């Protein structure tokens, strides 16, 4: 079992979680915008509709990384 986190570590984790949440919000906006553009292109049949653009794939990957990091921080430093 992990030892209890120091109060300063908890405070720092809380700040970092806020920063990560802002990044998540920004990435979700980017993803929504990229998905909208992609779907519009698909409707116009100017692109292969079965393969998302690389930028969209990267945004989704980064979002998954940030969500995992935030989950790990919460689990370690901010147990409920």
C-alpha positions as CSV (number, residue, x, y, z in Angstrom):
1,X,0.0,0.0,0.0
2,X,1.3,3.5,-0.9
3,X,2.1,5.8,1.9
4,X,-0.2,8.9,2.3
5,X,0.7,11.8,0.1
6,X,2.2,14.9,1.6
7,X,-0.1,17.9,1.8
8,X,2.2,19.9,-0.6
9,X,2.1,17.0,-3.1
10,X,-1.7,17.0,-2.9
11,X,-1.9,20.7,-3.5
12,X,0.4,20.5,-6.5
13,X,-1.6,17.6,-7.9
14,X,-4.8,19.6,-7.6
15,X,-3.2,22.5,-9.5
16,X,-1.9,20.1,-12.2
17,X,-5.4,18.5,-12.5
18,X,-6.8,21.9,-13.2
19,X,-4.2,22.5,-15.9
20,X,-4.9,19.0,-17.4
21,X,-8.7,19.7,-17.4
22,X,-8.1,22.9,-19.4
23,X,-6.0,20.8,-21.9
24,X,-8.8,18.2,-22.1
25,X,-11.4,21.0,-22.7
26,X,-9.2,22.5,-25.5
27,X,-8.6,19.0,-27.1
28,X,-12.3,18.2,-27.0
29,X,-13.0,21.5,-28.9
30,X,-10.3,20.7,-31.4
31,X,-11.6,17.2,-31.9
32,X,-15.2,18.4,-32.3
33,X,-14.0,20.9,-34.9
34,X,-11.9,18.4,-36.8
35,X,-14.7,15.8,-36.7
36,X,-17.1,18.4,-38.1
37,X,-14.8,19.3,-41.0
38,X,-14.1,15.6,-41.7
39,X,-17.8,14.8,-41.8
40,X,-18.5,17.7,-44.1
41,X,-15.7,16.5,-46.4
42,X,-17.2,13.0,-46.2
43,X,-20.6,14.3,-47.2
44,X,-19.1,16.0,-50.2
45,X,-17.2,12.8,-51.0
46,X,-13.9,14.6,-51.3
47,X,-12.1,12.3,-49.0
48,X,-12.2,8.7,-47.9
49,X,-14.9,8.6,-45.2
50,X,-13.6,5.5,-43.6
51,X,-10.3,7.0,-42.6
52,X,-10.1,10.0,-40.2
53,X,-7.4,12.6,-40.9
54,X,-4.1,12.2,-39.1
55,X,-4.7,15.4,-37.1
56,X,-7.9,14.0,-35.7
57,X,-6.1,10.7,-34.8
58,X,-3.4,12.7,-33.0
59,X,-5.8,14.8,-31.1
60,X,-7.7,11.7,-29.9
61,X,-4.4,10.1,-28.9
62,X,-3.3,13.1,-27.0
63,X,-6.7,13.3,-25.3
64,X,-6.4,9.7,-24.1
65,X,-2.9,10.4,-22.8
66,X,-4.0,13.5,-20.8
67,X,-7.1,11.6,-19.4
68,X,-4.9,8.7,-18.3
69,X,-2.4,11.1,-16.6
70,X,-5.2,12.9,-14.8
71,X,-6.7,9.6,-13.7
72,X,-3.3,8.5,-12.3
73,X,-2.9,11.8,-10.5
74,X,-6.3,11.5,-8.9
75,X,-5.8,7.9,-7.9
76,X,-2.4,8.6,-6.3
77,X,-2.9,12.0,-4.7
78,X,-6.6,12.8,-4.6
79,X,-8.5,9.7,-3.4
80,X,-12.1,10.4,-2.8
